[in-house]
Amino acid sequence: MDSTPGSKIDLYARAAATLYGIISFDNFFKILDVYYGEGTLSRERIMCYFWASDNDDPIYYIQDELIVHASIFPYEIASTLSDIQHSKFAPTSRCYRILPQKEFLMYADPFFYEDTCGTRQMEEYLTDNLGISQDDAEEIIAEMVFICRSGVSPTLIQDALVRRGLPYGRECYLDLITIACEMEPEIRRWEGFGYTGNEVG
């Protein structure tokens, strides 16, 4: 990690923002310690990087020693943190789910989603029932997964189709909501500290 600290730190920060929404520097360092061994990395050096770099990453930004997902406005940080801390989806330990390193880094891609029974069912519905291309279906599912992960109202799922001028109607909307409800327990949520609903349950 020390040979190209900036790009590597950005990768980990992107993954953390995608997976957790908001995470403090302290908790971020705890995750890095799990991957690299406690005390292996210089916290001071990483903090200096965050403070000194002109971050233009589209996935995250730094605010008050927090790594924050770019979809969360600065004025929403306090309320979002409170929502996460007091959510019924949060594990009782209030500890972050630390994935295997390779899996964690997949979340540096903001469009990554895990291959689950629910996402496969959604893909089948979009491609087979609605005749949407594979590429478009994957893009729509990535958007739906983000909606579930970030805790945004699931009614916004229809926007993924309407915005693209794709087939849409009451029956289609009900099908989408039903399948999204199947997807949701398998998605790693911000309010679940990176755990899925199934893992917390």
Residue, then its C-alpha position, 0 to 999 in steps of 0.5 A: m500500500d505504501s508504494t502508491p498510497g494515494s490511489k490505494i487509499d482512494l480505493y479503500a475510501r470509495a469501498a467504505a463509502t459505498l458499503y457504509g454510507i458514512i464512516s469515521f476515520d477511526n473505524f476506517f483505520k480499524i478496517l485497514d488494520v484487519y487487512y494489513g495488521e495493526g500498526t502496519l499503516s501510518r494513520e498520520r500519513i493517511m490522515c495527511y493524505f485526506w486533508a492535503s489531497d484535492n479530492d475530486d472523487p465522485i464517490y466520497y468526500i471528507q468532512d470532519e474526520l468522516i468519509v461520506h458517500a457523495s449522495i449525502f449532502p453535508y447538511e444531511i450528515a448528522s441526521t443520516l448518522s443518527d438514522i444509521q445509529h438508531s435503525k432497526f436494521a443495525p446489528t446490536s453490536r453497532c460494529y461494521r461488517i468487515l468483509p474479506q479484503k477482495e470482496f470489500l474492494m469490489y465495492a470501490d466500484p459504485f455499480f457493483y452488486e452481489d450476485t444473489c437470488g433476488t438480483r437474479q430474479m430481478e434480472e430475469y424479470l427485466t430481461d425476460n418479461l420486459g424485454i430489456s437488454q442485459d446491459d440495461a438490466e444490470e444498470i437498472i439493478a445497480e440503481m435499485v440496489f443502491i436505493c435499497r442500500s442507502g435506505v431511500s424509499p423503494t417507491l423510487i424504483q419505478d424511476a429507474l424505468v421511467r427515466r429510461g422510457l422503458p415499459y412501465g405500468r401499475e402491474c409492472y410497478l407491483d412486480l418490481i416492488t415485490i421482487a425488490c422486497e425479495m432482493e432487499p434482505e440480501i443487500r448490504r445496507w448503510e443502516g445495517f453497518g454493511y450487514t445484510g438484513n439476513e445476516v442481522g436477522 
